[in-house]
Amino acid sequence: MRKNERGITLIALVITVIVLLILAGVSIAMLTGNNGILTQAQRAKNETEQAQANEENLLGNYEDTIYKATGDVKQVDDSNPGVLEGSGTQQEPFVINSIEDLVVFADNVTKGTNTYQNQYVELGLSLDFNSDKSYVNPDSEDYAQYGYNGKLKEVLNTSGFIPIGLEEGTIAEIEEKSFYGEFNGKGFSVNNMKIHQEKTIEKDDYFLSGMFSNNMGSIENLYIRNGIIYEDIKGGNSYSASALLVGRNKGTIQNSYVSGKINTLKLDWACNIGGLVGANSGGKIKECCNEADVYAKYSIKENRVGGISGVNEESGIIENVYNTGSISSEIFDKQSEDDDVCYVGGILGRNNVGSVKNAYSIGKVSNINNEEARTEIGGVVGYNYNASSEKCDLNNCYYLENLISSSNINTKISEDGEVKESSQMKSQEFLDLLNQDNSGMWKFSSGKNNGYPVLYWE
């Protein structure tokens, strides 16, 4: 009897093992097969990421359509294209009423025909380089003398806009042919401006690039939307500054905004790259914001990359500004034996004798470095030169947590500015901090900036 029991027990054990193996096989198949739980989870993750990427692309592609649908870009009414209406006085300023007007205005400054010193210029309406509405005649071929050989709209959207003011030469030559007047955007926007530069610079020359190459006057209430700068610059060993609004600022910029992309490749020399301004050289930047993504790639020397400006120098003043754009840099080929350093920050790459007050950044800051190169990177500023001096003052400056990333052990993380959590930066307490010396300068606005503070004019 016991022998039969043992036989039955052994059979039961074998059957149990077989059942367990079958169940295990089913479980593994459920987890790892083509329709398995793990496979489906990964597929869902990939589809979600792709959907997010597609959504971002669609938003970018339809940005111009949205502006047109909301009436932001209207059909120009310019009976005399290329000739600015008005007399240049404060009561009767020169008015830019079309892309053709803007092209001629830029050429006047670049050639030194008129620097508009003590004169007033304003936008008469929003302009869009991609829209026929912003041209009197988009197919006109009458602008070769201004540097546009071919159909005007086509050339502007391939070769790009030629900046306002001389962009290459000695600093004395550039300042002689810069804008010195009062430019008021009147709250209108310049949409889809492209600046495309591929050139070799002569030794010791400066190179300045932006809608305005070098500002010696005043710019206010001007918005650049979906602007693009692409540069591939070689040669030279002096000074470079590029940004969407102003390459180098020695004047005043106020109540202005930029969005879009800056993509620069520069070899053999130092460069200053920003979203709003490339180099704030003794100028003032007040109540401005940057939403443009900035990417700078270079090989040697000291480079400064920031959201508001690449560098703040010569006792420059920056107040009440913020950045939401992604700021990144890459050193791809360190060709110098010097101790080259790259400075990258959400507001400034480097504060080099200047002051920054009431500023915050919520954009990502990152760098990819050659192993031998050094980078100093920060949420507000990559490097605050001579920080013990009142001449290099950072006051009431903040940045969002978990924004800084680096691929190199030779990277130093700046501790300048105060880190905040997202919930803190969306609080009334944070708004009060920004407004403590200038009540009403900052506000919350429903549906804008993802709940973070914006400036009073937005």
VEXKOLDREN-405100 format. One record per residue (C-alpha): residue in three letters; x negated, y, z. Coordinates in steps of 0.1 Angstrom, whole numbers, plus 5000, padded with zeros to 4 digits. Example, Ala and Ser with C-alpha at 12.3 -4.5 7.8 and 13.67 -1.06 7.14 Angstrom:
BEGIN
ala487749555078 ser486349895071 
This chain:
BEGIN
met500050005000 arg497250245009 lys495450164977 asn498550274957 glu498850584979 arg495250674971 gly495950624934 ile499050844935 thr497051104955 leu494251104929 ile496751134901 ala498451424919 leu495151594924 val494251554887 ile497651694877 thr497251984901 val493752064887 ile495152054851 val498052284861 leu495652524878 leu493452524847 ile496452584825 leu497552874847 ala494053014848 gly493852994810 val497153174807 ser495953434832 ile492653494814 ala494553514781 met496953764796 leu493953974808 thr491553944779 gly493353834747 asn494254064719 asn497454144737 gly495954104771 ile496554354799 leu492954474799 thr492854504761 gln496254694761 ala495054924789 gln491955014770 arg493955054738 ala496355284757 lys493455484771 asn491955524736 glu495255624721 thr495855884748 glu492356034743 gln492956034705 ala496356194710 gln494756464731 ala492156534705 asn494756544678 glu496756784698 glu493757014703 asn493057004665 leu496657084657 leu496657374681 gly493457504665 asn494857454629 tyr498157624637 glu496757914656 asp496858144626 thr500358024617 ile501558114651 tyr500258464648 lys501958514615 ala505158364627 thr505258604657 gly504658904634 asp501158974648 val499858994612 lys501859224589 gln501559314553 val499159604550 asp500359934535 asp497260104524 ser497560334493 asn493860404492 pro491860094502 gly488260154513 val489060514523 leu489860564560 glu492760784568 gly492361064593 ser489561314601 gly487761144629 thr488961374657 gln490561244689 gln493861384676 glu493461244641 pro491160944643 phe489960754613 val492360454609 ile491460114595 asn494559984577 ser493159684557 ile490259444553 glu489059664525 asp488859964550 leu486959744575 val484459634549 val483659994538 phe483560114574 ala480959844582 asp478959944552 asn478960314561 val477360224595 thr474859974581 lys473560204554 gly473460504578 thr475960694557 asn477960754589 thr477260634624 tyr480560804635 gln478760984664 asn481261204683 gln484061064660 tyr487060844667 val487960524648 glu490960294655 leu492759984641 gly496060064625 leu497359704627 ser496059344633 leu494059194605 asp493458834595 phe490658744572 asn492558424561 ser495858604553 asp496658774520 lys498759014540 ser495659184554 tyr494259274520 val495559524495 asn494159284468 pro492558964481 asp491258884446 ser489459224441 glu485959194427 asp485159564433 tyr483159524465 ala479759404452 gln478159734462 tyr479159644498 gly477559294496 tyr480559094485 asn479958944451 gly483158774438 lys486758774450 leu486758964483 lys488858724504 glu487058414490 val483558564497 leu484558674532 asn485758324541 thr482658154527 ser479658374530 gly481258564559 phe481758924571 ile478659154571 pro478359304606 ile478959674614 gly475459824616 leu471959714605 glu471259364619 glu467559314610 gly464559544615 thr462559724642 ile464659834671 ala464260204660 glu465560114625 ile468459924639 glu469460204664 glu469260454636 lys471960264617 ser474260164646 phe477760254657 tyr477760564680 gly481460654679 glu484660574698 phe486360254685 asn489860184698 gly491459854687 lys494759974701 gly495559624713 phe495459484678 ser493459184668 val490959084642 asn491658714634 asn489558444618 met486458654613 lys483558444601 ile479858544603 his477558304584 gln473858364586 glu471058144571 lys467758334568 thr464158374577 ile463258684597 glu460058884593 lys457458884621 asp458259124650 asp461659214636 tyr464859224658 phe467859024647 leu471259134660 ser474558974650 gly478259014658 met481259214645 phe479059504657 ser475359424654 asn474359694679 asn476759914699 met475560264710 gly479060404714 ser482360284729 ile484559994720 glu487959934738 asn491159744734 leu489859514707 tyr490659144704 ile488858894682 arg490858574678 asn489458244664 gly486258404653 ile483358184641 ile479658254641 tyr477258004624 glu473558094623 asp470457914612 ile467658164618 lys463958094613 gly460758304616 gly460058614636 asn458658624671 ser460558904687 tyr464158944699 ser467458804688 ala471058864701 ser474258724688 ala477958714699 leu481458754684 leu481959114694 val478559284698 gly475059154693 arg473359404715 asn475259654737 lys473759984749 gly477160154750 thr480560064767 ile482859774760 gln486259774778 asn489559584778 ser488359354750 tyr488658974744 val487158714721 ser488058354713 gly486558104688 lys483157944684 ile479558044683 asn477157784669 thr473457894665 leu470257724655 lys467157934661 leu463557844657 asp460258004667 trp461458284690 ala463558394720 cys467258444717 asn470258574736 ile473558424728 gly476958514744 gly480658484737 leu481458854740 val477959014739 gly474558864730 ala472459114752 asn473859384775 ser470859614773 gly471759904796 gly475359894785 lys478659864804 ile481059574800 lys484359614819 glu487659444821 cys486759184794 cys487158814789 asn485658534768 glu487458224756 ala484958134729 asp482857814731 val479157894728 tyr476557644716 ala472957734711 lys470157514698 tyr466557624697 ser462957514700 ile460857744721 lys460358054742 glu462858204767 asn466458164757 arg469558304775 val473058174769 gly476158294787 gly479958334783 ile480158714787 ser476558784777 gly473358594772 val471358844793 asn472159154814 glu469159384813 glu467959744816 ser470259814845 gly473359694826 ile476659684844 ile479259414842 glu482559434861 asn485859254862 val485258984837 tyr485958614833 asn485058324811 thr487058014801 gly484857904772 ser482457604772 ile478757714773 ser476057474762 ser472457474750 glu470057224735 ile466257244732 phe465456994704 asp461757044697 lys459457214722 gln456657334700 ser454957574724 glu452457504751 asp453857794771 asp456057734802 asp459257794782 val462557814801 cys466257824790 tyr468857994811 val472457894808 gly475458034828 gly479158074828 ile478958454829 leu475258524821 gly472358314811 arg470058554829 asn470558864850 asn467459064843 val467759394863 gly471459454862 ser474659414883 val477659194880 lys480859244901 asn484259074903 ala483658794879 tyr484658424876 ser484058134852 ile486157824847 gly484357704816 lys482057404814 val478257474815 ser475857214801 asn472457154785 ile470656884766 asn466856924768 asn463656804754 glu461956624783 glu459156874786 ala461457174786 arg462857344817 thr466357484821 glu467957684849 ile471757654848 gly474657794869 gly478357834871 val477958214872 val474358284861 gly471458054851 tyr468858284868 asn469258604888 tyr465858764884 asn464458934915 ala467658844934 ser466459024966 ser466559354947 glu469659574946 lys468959614909 cys469959244903 asp473159234922 leu475858964920 asn478859074940 asn482158884944 cys481358624917 tyr482858274915 tyr482957954895 leu485057644893 glu483757324909 asn482357024889 leu481657234858 ile477857204856 ser476156914838 ser472656844826 ser470756564809 asn467356654821 ile465556614855 asn463656934847 thr466957134852 lys467357364882 ile470957434893 ser471457794903 glu473257864936 asp474158214927 gly477958284930 glu480458094951 val482057764940 lys485757724944 glu488357454939 ser491057494912 ser493757534938 gln491757814955 met491258004923 lys495057994916 ser495958134951 gln496958474962 glu493958484985 phe491658454955 leu493558724936 asp493158954967 leu489458884966 leu489159014930 asn491359314938 gln489759414970 asp487959714955 asn490359784926 ser493959714935 gly495959604905 met493059524883 trp493859144884 lys497158964883 phe498858634877 ser500858604845 ser503258324838 gly502158094810 lys498658254807 asn495258114815 asn496557794830 gly497557974863 tyr494158144869 pro494058524873 val494058754843 leu493359124838 tyr495959394841 trp496159464804 glu496859104794 
